[in-house]
Amino acid sequence: MNKANCFVEIWCVSGILGIVSKFLGSIEMSYIILLILLVIDTATGMAAAVKYRRFSSRGLCKFTKKAITYTTSIITVKLLEIGVVSLVKTDLLSHLMVAFLQITETISILENLTILGVPIPSNFIKVLINHLKIPGLENALKMSRSEDKNIDDIDEMIKYQLPAINNQHIRNLLEIKLDVWKTIAYQIQHTMQGEQNDQGELLYYKILSFVETGFQEIKERWKEEKIPSEYIDKFYKKHQPRVDRWLQKAKSICYSNETVQVKKQLVIDSLLVMLYQTVLDAHKN
């Protein structure tokens, strides 16, 4: 009986090792290069975060999310190729997918190096894209940059304007507030994709829910940071009316006749104005 069990165990282990060996043996160099680029992007991004005192565990979480997303995408495309192999034998789809992800990671690495102070020629990325000639790559990258521009504006406030504020409590208070508003802006950008124009009420109440959740996070993080209550009370007294006015403006935008995409952009633009006003007030006072 023991010999039989031992034989079964050996057979199972041999089978698993055979499957793993076959899989590893079939991994193309392009996938390994993508993994290396992903690791470099994460490392340079964390270095930039340390330089500007923005380091947290979110960088590692982002690496995990990217790895899972990239793996799922590649597997999905591979399965699609297997599904259509009876019609046409091709690896073009997976090659395009991996190439696109490699270029995306390369550009992200170059951006991180620029933040770290490494001199990168300003037209390097444009030349890179023009020489690779990957169909649809330039438009996809332009769309991605356009969607993230508003988030970048808030990041610039945090990185370059807040350090000039001498009072540490005010600086920490604003850094937490801007960081949470950045999350709210991202949520607004990516909610209701492809919805019809008559969804203004739903968009408005979604924005309200994002803001309410954000306020709770701000309070909790202020408490964890041990910011004195007198600073918080003074800040609320001065800036809460501005937030209320922004919510009223957001409501009027949501109920307008514009498309959902235009509404979201107008709401975020007005949000950026409010945040810039808040930072300017902090510098003045």
Secondary structure, 3 states (H helix, E strand, C coil): CHHHHHHHHHHHHHHHHHHHHHHHHCCCHHHHHHHHHHHHHHHHHHHHHHHCCCCCCHHHHHHHHHHHHHHHHHHHHHHHHHHCCCCCCCCHHHHHHHHHHHHHHHHHHHHHHHHCCCCCCCCHHHHHHHHHCCCCHHHHHHHHHHHHHHHHHHHHHHHHHHHHCCCHHHHHHHHHHHHHHHHHHHHHHCCCCCCCCCCHHHHHHHHHHHHHHHHHHHHHHHHHHCCCHHHHHHHHHHHHHHHHHHHHHHHHHHCCCCCHHHHHHHHHHHHHHHHHHHHHHHHHC
